[in-house]
Amino acid sequence: MKHDFDQVISRVNTACEKWDDLQNRFGVSDAIPMWVADMDFTSPPPVIEALRQRVEHGIYGYTYRPDSYAEAIVDWVKRRHHWPIDRKWIAHSPGVLAALSTIILTCSQPGDKVIIQTPVYHPFSRTIKALGREVVNNPLHLENGRYTMDFADLEAKIDSTVKILVLCNPHNPVGRVWTGEELTRLGQICIQNNILVVSDEIHCDVVYKGHKHIPFASISEEFADQSITCIAPSKTFNLAGLQTSCIIIPNENWRDRFNQSMNSLNIGSPNPFGILAAEIAYREGEEWLEQVIDYLQGNLDFLIRYFQENIPQVKVIQPESTYLVWLDCRGLSVTTDELDKFMLNKARVAMNEGFIFGEDGAGFMRMNIACPRSIVAKSLRQIEDAVHFLCRA
């Protein structure tokens, strides 16, 4: 079945954070929203049909996770990422951030240190600090338009109080798909220092051709035993609002402690629509996903070409994964403090400000291209017009 991702579907007045919360978040209501990480595409048709039938049943009481749900996850991870996981390793959370909070509370003590690799998904830092732990930044290294890990800096910052490293794999916002060599080096350092690796792999299914996602825990039994992997159908199939994530914990001790904490916090009860949507998506959504990735590649190619030909002051950090594009705007004649205001008030495009991902994100913007190409094109034209006006001023 051929899916039409060019179709513009209004999300206005659906309590949609991306579109309806613009005034609240940015102070404007007429900008093109290219920020929060969900898609402006409908989810796979089998998911929509399954949810329709469930809605028509009419009773939405307490539910549980059936065996078929776990089987769908196991099958997907093995088929898509060549990682054979055991069903008993699977724990659950409404979202990756809820899981991260629970892991930090369970696997560290107040005052302990948690390493993140900036610029990185900004709620990591906020969550760590809110729970009384200390954030240690291990900045990525940018050279020739590509980010790499700085292992020397990492080793220099490790001491006995570092208990956890949060790995973003693939990385949000810089779009790297970490190689086996990079992950192995990182894992060896963490094993040597008894550091638990929490691998956020929520973007693992949206990977562009020429790149291959490698689950951190799949590299060796030792890595699996010293890590917790967070995945979800939310980014893959546009199901973020259904609050269903899968936490893979091979280590029985960590798994038991995680489940006990989730139960004590009373945040583990499943959403019947989320469970159903996840199972159907993992079983029947792959064809839709392949078409989405092809369409996103087209959006990305269009965007890169447009910036090169019309707005060369902005450099695209080409993503290897995700539908989020990291834009290096340091070539514009605006200060870091003025950049987000320029994009919002002059270009009328609402993106995520780079500095929220860490100090080393200053001068960058994050742009979401998971939308019809006509919207991408319109946003680029508005940015081009604003930049040309700036250059003439």
C-alpha positions as CSV (number, residue, x, y, z in Angstrom):
1,M,0.0,0.0,0.0
2,K,1.4,3.4,-1.0
3,H,1.0,6.0,1.7
4,D,0.5,9.7,1.0
5,F,2.8,11.7,3.3
6,D,2.4,14.9,1.2
7,Q,-1.1,15.3,2.6
8,V,-1.4,18.2,5.0
9,I,-3.6,17.2,7.9
10,S,-4.6,20.0,10.3
11,R,-3.7,19.2,14.0
12,V,-5.1,22.5,15.2
13,N,-7.7,22.3,18.0
14,T,-6.7,18.7,18.9
15,A,-4.8,19.7,22.1
16,C,-1.7,19.1,20.0
17,E,1.4,20.4,21.8
18,K,3.3,21.0,18.6
19,W,0.6,23.2,17.0
20,D,-1.8,24.3,19.7
21,D,0.8,25.2,22.3
22,L,2.7,27.7,20.2
23,Q,1.4,30.7,22.0
24,N,2.3,29.2,25.4
25,R,5.7,27.9,24.4
26,F,6.9,30.7,22.0
27,G,4.6,33.6,22.6
28,V,3.3,33.5,19.0
29,S,0.5,31.6,17.3
30,D,1.3,32.0,13.6
31,A,4.8,30.5,13.3
32,I,5.4,27.2,11.5
33,P,6.0,24.6,14.3
34,M,9.1,22.6,13.5
35,W,10.0,21.8,17.1
36,V,8.7,19.0,19.4
37,A,9.6,15.5,18.2
38,D,6.5,14.0,16.7
39,M,5.3,13.6,13.2
40,D,2.6,15.3,11.2
41,F,1.8,12.0,9.5
42,T,-1.0,9.6,10.5
43,S,0.1,6.4,12.2
44,P,0.1,3.1,10.3
45,P,-3.4,2.1,9.0
46,P,-3.4,-1.2,10.9
47,V,-2.9,0.7,14.1
48,I,-5.7,3.1,13.4
49,E,-8.0,0.2,12.5
50,A,-7.1,-1.7,15.7
51,L,-7.7,1.3,17.8
52,R,-11.0,2.1,16.1
53,Q,-12.3,-1.4,16.9
54,R,-11.1,-1.1,20.5
55,V,-12.9,2.3,20.8
56,E,-16.1,0.8,19.5
57,H,-16.0,-1.9,22.1
58,G,-16.9,0.8,24.5
59,I,-15.3,-0.4,27.8
60,Y,-12.0,1.0,28.8
61,G,-11.2,-0.6,32.2
62,Y,-8.0,-1.8,33.8
63,T,-5.8,-3.8,31.5
64,Y,-2.6,-5.8,31.5
65,R,0.1,-6.6,29.0
66,P,-0.7,-9.8,27.2
67,D,1.9,-12.3,26.1
68,S,1.4,-11.2,22.5
69,Y,2.6,-7.7,23.4
70,A,5.9,-9.0,24.7
71,E,6.2,-11.4,21.8
72,A,5.8,-8.5,19.3
73,I,8.6,-6.5,21.0
74,V,10.9,-9.6,21.0
75,D,10.2,-10.3,17.3
76,W,10.7,-6.6,16.3
77,V,14.0,-6.2,18.1
78,K,15.4,-9.4,16.6
79,R,14.1,-8.7,13.1
80,R,15.0,-5.0,12.9
81,H,18.2,-4.9,15.0
82,H,19.4,-8.5,15.1
83,W,19.4,-8.6,18.9
84,P,17.7,-11.7,20.4
85,I,16.3,-10.6,23.7
86,D,14.6,-12.7,26.4
87,R,11.0,-11.8,27.2
88,K,11.8,-11.8,30.9
89,W,14.2,-8.9,30.3
90,I,11.3,-6.6,29.3
91,A,10.1,-4.0,31.9
92,H,7.7,-1.2,31.2
93,S,7.3,2.5,31.6
94,P,4.9,5.2,30.2
95,G,7.9,7.0,28.7
96,V,11.7,7.0,28.6
97,L,12.0,10.0,30.9
98,A,9.8,8.2,33.5
99,A,12.1,5.2,33.2
100,L,15.2,7.4,33.5
101,S,13.9,9.0,36.6
102,T,13.2,5.6,38.1
103,I,16.6,4.2,37.1
104,I,18.4,7.2,38.7
105,L,16.4,6.9,41.9
106,T,17.0,3.1,42.0
107,C,20.7,2.9,40.9
108,S,22.3,5.9,42.5
109,Q,22.3,8.0,45.6
110,P,21.8,11.8,46.1
111,G,25.1,13.5,45.3
112,D,26.2,10.8,42.8
113,K,27.3,11.9,39.3
114,V,25.6,11.1,36.0
115,I,27.4,11.7,32.7
116,I,25.7,13.0,29.6
117,Q,27.2,13.7,26.2
118,T,26.2,17.2,25.1
119,P,24.6,18.7,23.1
120,V,21.9,16.2,24.0
121,Y,18.2,15.8,24.7
122,H,17.7,18.6,27.2
123,P,15.3,16.8,29.7
124,F,18.3,14.5,30.7
125,S,20.0,17.3,32.5
126,R,16.9,18.6,34.1
127,T,15.8,15.2,35.3
128,I,19.2,14.4,36.8
129,K,19.4,17.7,38.7
130,A,15.8,17.5,39.9
131,L,16.6,14.1,41.6
132,G,19.6,15.6,43.5
133,R,22.4,14.1,41.3
134,E,25.2,16.0,39.7
135,V,25.4,16.3,35.9
136,V,28.8,15.7,34.4
137,N,29.1,17.0,30.8
138,N,31.2,15.0,28.3
139,P,30.8,17.2,25.2
140,L,30.8,15.6,21.8
141,H,33.5,16.8,19.4
142,L,32.5,18.6,16.2
143,E,34.9,18.4,13.3
144,N,34.2,18.8,9.5
145,G,30.4,18.7,10.1
146,R,30.4,15.5,12.1
147,Y,30.2,14.8,15.8
148,T,32.3,12.2,17.6
149,M,32.7,11.1,21.2
150,D,35.6,12.6,23.2
151,F,36.9,9.5,25.1
152,A,39.9,11.4,26.6
153,D,37.6,13.9,28.2
154,L,35.3,11.1,29.4
155,E,38.1,9.3,31.1
156,A,39.4,12.5,32.7
157,K,36.0,13.2,34.3
158,I,35.3,9.8,35.8
159,D,35.8,9.3,39.5
160,S,34.3,7.0,42.1
161,T,31.1,9.1,42.4
162,V,30.1,8.6,38.8
163,K,27.5,5.9,38.8
164,I,25.6,6.3,35.5
165,L,26.2,7.3,31.9
166,V,23.2,8.2,29.8
167,L,23.9,7.3,26.2
168,C,21.7,8.7,23.4
169,N,21.9,6.1,20.6
170,P,21.1,7.3,18.0
171,H,21.9,10.7,19.2
172,N,19.4,13.5,19.6
173,P,19.9,16.3,18.4
174,V,23.1,15.7,16.3
175,G,21.8,12.6,14.5
176,R,24.7,10.3,14.9
177,V,24.3,6.5,14.6
178,W,27.2,5.3,16.8
179,T,29.4,2.7,15.3
180,G,30.3,-0.6,16.9
181,E,33.8,0.7,17.5
182,E,32.6,3.8,19.3
183,L,30.1,1.9,21.4
184,T,32.7,-0.7,22.3
185,R,35.2,1.9,23.4
186,L,32.6,3.6,25.5
187,G,31.4,0.3,27.0
188,Q,34.9,-0.7,28.0
189,I,35.5,2.5,29.8
190,C,32.2,2.1,31.7
191,I,32.8,-1.5,32.6
192,Q,36.3,-0.6,33.9
193,N,34.8,2.0,36.1
194,N,31.6,0.1,37.2
195,I,29.3,2.7,35.5
196,L,25.8,1.7,34.5
197,V,25.0,2.7,30.9
198,V,21.4,3.8,30.3
199,S,21.0,3.7,26.6
200,D,18.1,5.8,25.2
201,E,17.4,4.1,21.9
202,I,14.0,5.7,21.2
203,H,15.1,6.9,17.7
204,C,16.7,3.5,16.7
205,D,14.1,2.6,14.1
206,V,14.4,5.7,11.9
207,V,17.9,5.2,10.4
208,Y,18.9,6.4,6.9
209,K,20.4,4.1,4.3
210,G,24.1,3.5,4.7
211,H,23.9,3.4,8.5
212,K,23.0,0.7,10.9
213,H,21.8,1.0,14.5
214,I,23.6,-1.2,16.9
215,P,21.9,-1.7,20.3
216,F,24.6,-1.1,23.0
217,A,23.6,-4.2,24.9
218,S,23.8,-6.4,21.9
219,I,27.6,-6.0,21.6
220,S,28.4,-8.5,24.4
221,E,26.9,-10.2,27.5
222,E,29.1,-8.0,29.7
223,F,27.7,-4.9,28.1
224,A,24.1,-6.2,28.4
225,D,24.7,-7.0,32.1
226,Q,25.9,-3.4,32.7
227,S,23.2,-1.6,30.9
228,I,19.5,-0.7,30.6
229,T,18.0,0.0,27.1
230,C,15.0,2.2,26.6
231,I,13.0,1.8,23.4
232,A,9.4,2.8,22.4
233,P,7.1,2.8,19.4
234,S,6.5,6.5,19.9
235,K,9.0,8.1,17.5
236,T,8.9,5.1,15.1
237,F,5.1,5.0,14.5
238,N,4.1,8.5,15.8
239,L,2.5,7.1,19.0
240,A,4.0,9.4,21.6
241,G,0.7,10.4,23.1
242,L,-0.1,6.8,24.0
243,Q,2.5,6.7,26.7
244,T,4.0,3.3,26.1
245,S,7.7,2.5,26.4
246,C,9.7,-0.7,26.7
247,I,12.7,-1.0,29.0
248,I,15.0,-3.9,28.4
249,I,17.0,-5.0,31.4
250,P,19.0,-8.2,31.1
251,N,20.5,-7.9,34.6
252,E,18.1,-9.6,36.9
253,N,19.1,-7.5,39.9
254,W,18.7,-4.2,38.1
255,R,15.4,-5.4,36.6
256,D,13.9,-6.5,40.0
257,R,14.9,-3.2,41.5
258,F,13.5,-1.2,38.6
259,N,10.2,-3.1,38.7
260,Q,9.9,-2.6,42.5
261,S,10.5,1.1,42.2
262,M,7.9,1.4,39.4
263,N,5.4,-0.4,41.5
264,S,6.1,1.6,44.6
265,L,5.7,4.8,42.5
266,N,2.4,3.5,41.0
267,I,3.4,4.6,37.5
268,G,3.5,1.2,35.7
269,S,-0.2,0.6,34.9
270,P,-0.6,0.2,31.2
271,N,-2.8,2.2,28.9
272,P,-5.0,-0.2,26.9
273,F,-4.8,1.9,23.7
274,G,-1.0,2.2,24.1
275,I,-0.5,-1.5,24.6
276,L,-2.7,-2.4,21.6
277,A,-1.1,0.3,19.3
278,A,2.4,-0.8,20.2
279,E,1.7,-4.5,19.5
280,I,0.0,-3.9,16.2
281,A,2.6,-1.3,15.1
282,Y,5.5,-3.7,15.8
283,R,3.7,-6.6,14.0
284,E,2.2,-4.8,11.0
285,G,3.8,-1.3,10.7
286,E,7.1,-2.1,9.0
287,E,6.0,-1.4,5.5
288,W,4.6,2.0,6.6
289,L,7.9,2.8,8.4
290,E,10.0,2.0,5.4
291,Q,8.0,4.5,3.3
292,V,8.2,7.1,6.1
293,I,12.0,6.8,6.1
294,D,12.2,7.1,2.3
295,Y,10.0,10.2,2.5
296,L,12.1,11.7,5.3
297,Q,15.2,11.1,3.2
298,G,13.6,13.1,0.5
299,N,12.8,15.9,2.9
300,L,16.4,15.8,4.2
301,D,17.9,15.9,0.7
302,F,15.6,18.8,-0.2
303,L,16.5,20.7,2.9
304,I,20.3,20.2,2.5
305,R,20.2,21.3,-1.1
306,Y,18.1,24.4,-0.2
307,F,20.4,25.6,2.5
308,Q,23.5,25.0,0.3
309,E,22.0,26.9,-2.7
310,N,20.0,29.6,-0.9
311,I,21.1,30.0,2.7
312,P,24.8,29.0,2.8
313,Q,25.3,30.9,6.1
314,V,23.5,28.0,7.8
315,K,25.3,24.6,7.7
316,V,23.3,21.3,8.1
317,I,24.8,18.7,10.3
318,Q,23.6,15.8,8.2
319,P,21.8,13.3,10.4
320,E,22.3,9.6,10.1
321,S,19.1,8.9,12.0
322,T,16.0,10.7,13.4
323,Y,13.8,13.2,11.7
324,L,15.5,16.0,13.7
325,V,18.0,18.2,11.9
326,W,20.8,20.1,13.8
327,L,21.5,23.4,12.1
328,D,24.7,25.3,12.6
329,C,23.6,28.9,12.4
330,R,26.8,30.5,13.7
331,G,27.4,31.9,10.2
332,L,24.5,34.3,10.6
333,S,25.3,37.8,11.8
334,V,23.3,37.5,15.0
335,T,24.4,36.8,18.5
336,T,23.6,33.5,20.2
337,D,21.0,35.3,22.3
338,E,19.3,36.8,19.3
339,L,19.3,33.6,17.1
340,D,16.1,32.1,18.4
341,K,14.3,35.4,18.4
342,F,15.4,35.9,14.8
343,M,14.1,32.5,13.7
344,L,10.8,33.0,15.5
345,N,10.0,36.7,15.0
346,K,11.6,37.3,11.6
347,A,11.4,33.9,9.9
348,R,8.2,32.9,11.8
349,V,9.6,29.4,12.2
350,A,9.4,27.8,15.7
351,M,12.4,25.5,16.3
352,N,14.2,24.3,19.4
353,E,16.9,26.6,20.6
354,G,20.3,24.9,20.5
355,F,21.5,26.2,23.9
356,I,18.8,24.2,25.7
357,F,20.7,21.0,24.7
358,G,23.8,22.3,26.5
359,E,26.2,25.2,26.4
360,D,27.9,23.7,23.3
361,G,24.6,23.9,21.5
362,A,24.7,27.7,21.4
363,G,24.4,29.0,17.9
364,F,22.5,26.0,16.7
365,M,18.8,25.2,16.1
366,R,17.0,21.9,16.0
367,M,14.4,21.5,13.2
368,N,11.8,18.7,12.9
369,I,11.3,17.6,9.2
370,A,8.7,14.9,9.9
371,C,6.0,16.8,8.0
372,P,4.7,17.2,4.4
373,R,7.4,18.6,2.1
374,S,5.3,21.6,1.4
375,I,5.6,22.7,5.0
376,V,9.4,22.1,4.9
377,A,9.6,24.2,1.8
378,K,7.5,27.0,3.2
379,S,9.6,27.2,6.4
380,L,12.8,27.3,4.3
381,R,11.5,30.1,2.1
382,Q,10.6,32.1,5.2
383,I,14.1,31.5,6.7
384,E,15.7,32.5,3.4
385,D,13.6,35.8,3.2
386,A,14.6,36.6,6.8
387,V,18.3,36.0,6.2
388,H,18.3,38.0,3.0
389,F,16.6,40.9,4.9
390,L,19.2,40.5,7.7
391,C,22.1,40.7,5.2
392,R,20.7,43.9,3.6
393,A,20.2,45.6,6.9
